[in-house]
Amino acid sequence: MNDDPLWYVAYGSNLFRERFHCYLAGGRPRGSARHYTGCRDPRPARAVCSITVPGGIYFGHTSLTWGGGMAFYDPDLPGRAAARAYLLTRRQFCDVLAQEMRRGAGADHDLSEALARGRQSLGPGRYETVLKVGERAGRAMLTFTSPAPAPPNAPTAPYLAMLGNGLREAHDWTAARAGSYLAGRPGARGAWTARAIAALLD
């Protein structure tokens, strides 16, 4: 497999850099009961940048780690989604995806369909649909999400705190702005107020 670098676009809990480091090098993030095996190549991302991409996120399904809804990306939602891009090798990207699906690292997907057509299904799992969301510095920008929009499900306070602090770290947002952004997402809308989410953030 060609192992040239590409951008992994994170829009959920991996916005928080310390947490994402555990996907690369292995370990257990603060506040989490889950231990991550890490990538075959544990080196840190070659570059990191804060971005937005067309579309939005919503909360659906039920997380085994957090309880409540998980964040998914939908390019057809209005607006723009706040994200963070990590420049990884293709093997690192595949290993991150495997860990999101609670599978062992080691599957080398060719990703050619995603790169050429913008979308590729690698399986039926919740994070096994790969989308190309753009390019940066001549490198493809890929993320993964649900194969189809799931019914909305409200996220839990610990999960919102992780996402909110990730947004603050990545985009230098205030707690109020992060709270307003998350409270407006489907699944959180009507279940959480911007003020209640802002109160969760450090």
N, C-alpha and C positions, 0 to 999 in steps of 0.2 A: 504493500500500500504506500502511495505517495504520502510522506509525513510532513509535507510543507505546512507552515503555520496558517492558522485561520483564527478568526475571532469568535469566541463563545460569548453570546449575549445573554447575560443574567438579568432577570426582571423580578425574581422572588427573593428567597432568603440568601441566595448567593450574591446579592448586592453587597452583603457585609463581608469585607475582605478576609477577616480572620476566620470566619466560618468556611468560606470557599477554600482557604488554604488546606483545610482538613480533607477536602476532596482530592487535592493534589498530593499531599504528603502523608495523609492518613492521620487519624486522631479523633478525638471527641470534642466538638465545639462546646464552649461554655453554655450551660443551661440545657444541654441535650443529653438524652440517655443513649443515643446511638453513636457507635464507633464506626468511622469510615475507614475502609481499607486503603484508600489512596490510589494513585495512578501508577502504572508501570514505570513511568518517567515522573518522579516526584518534584522535579524542578518547578520553581515559581513561574507564573506567567511572564512572558517576555516584555509585555507592555500591558497597561491598564488604562482605560479611559471611560469617562462618564458621558453617556449619550442618551438620546431619546429616539424611539422608532415609531413609525406609523402604526396606529391601532391602540389597543389597551389591554389591561389585565382584568381578570375576573376571578372570583373565588368559587370553587366547586369541588365535588367529590369529598372524601374525608381522609385526612392525613393520619397515617399510622404513627407518625412522630409527634405531631402537635395536637391531633384531634381537630375537628372543624375543617372548614374549607381550605384548600390549597390554592396558590396563585397559578393561573394559566394565562398564556398570551393568546390573544385573538386579533389577527391583523385587520379584521373587518369591523372592529369596534371603532367608534369615532375618537378623534383626538390623537395623542401621542403617549406612549408608555415610557416612563423613566427606566433606564437600564444602565448596566455597567458592562463593558466589553473587556474580555481578557484574551490576550493573544497566546494561543496554545498550539501545540502540534495536533495533527489530526488524531493520533493515538490518544493523547490526553483528552481531547474532546469526547472520543468514544468511551473512554473509561469514566469520565464524569457522567455521561448519559447512563452508563451501566449502573453506577452507584445510585443515581436517582431512581432507578427501577429495582433497587435492592438485588442487583446481580453482581457477579464477580467481574473484575476487569479482564480484558483480554480479547474482546471481539473487535476486529478491525473492519468496520463498515467502510465501503468505498465512497459513500456520500455523493456519488456522481450525479444522481438524479436531483438531489437537493441543490447542488451547485449549478446544474444546467437548467432546471425547470422551476426551482424555488421551493419545492416541497417533496418530501420523501418519507414514506412510512417504513420504519424499521421493525415494527411489531404492533401488537394491539394495546400496548401499555399506555399509561396516562402521559408519559413523557417520551414516547417513542416516535413522535411525528416531528421530523426535522424541517425547519423553515429557514430559507435564506431571507434575511431582512435588509440586506444592503452590502456595500463594500466600503472598506476604509484602507487607505494606503495600499491599494491594489490587492487586498486580501478579503476573501468572502467573510461575511458576518452571518453566523448561524445560531439559531436557538432551537429549543425543542418544547413541545407542548402537547396537549390532548388532541387525539385525532378528530374530535368533534366537540363543540361546546357542551359542557355538562350543566345540569340544573344548578343554579346558584346555591351555595351553602356558606353560612357565615363563618369567618375565621375566628380562632381563639385569641385571647389577649397575648399569650407569649409569642404566637406567630406574628401578630401585628406589630409587637414590639421589635422583633427581629427585622421585619421588613422596614418598619419606620426608621429604626436606627441605621439600617443599611442605606436608605434614601438620604438620611442626614449626612452620613459619611461620604457617600458617593457624589452627591450633588450639593452639599453644603446648605441644605434646606433647614429652615427652622422646624421645631416640633409642630407648630401650627400648620405650616404648609404641608408637611408629610402627613399629618392627621387628616387634613382636608382632601388630599389626593387619595388616600386609602379609603376614606369614608365614602367617596363617590364611586368606588368600584362595585360592579354587580356582585352580589353576595354579601358584601359589607354594607351596602346602601340600605338604610332602614333598620339594620341591626346594630350599627355603631354610629356614633356622632364623631365629627372631627375633633371636638373637645375631649371626648373620652379616649380617643386614640392618642392624641397629643399628650394626655396625662400619663400614658404608659411609657413614653420615651424618656431616655436618660437626659 
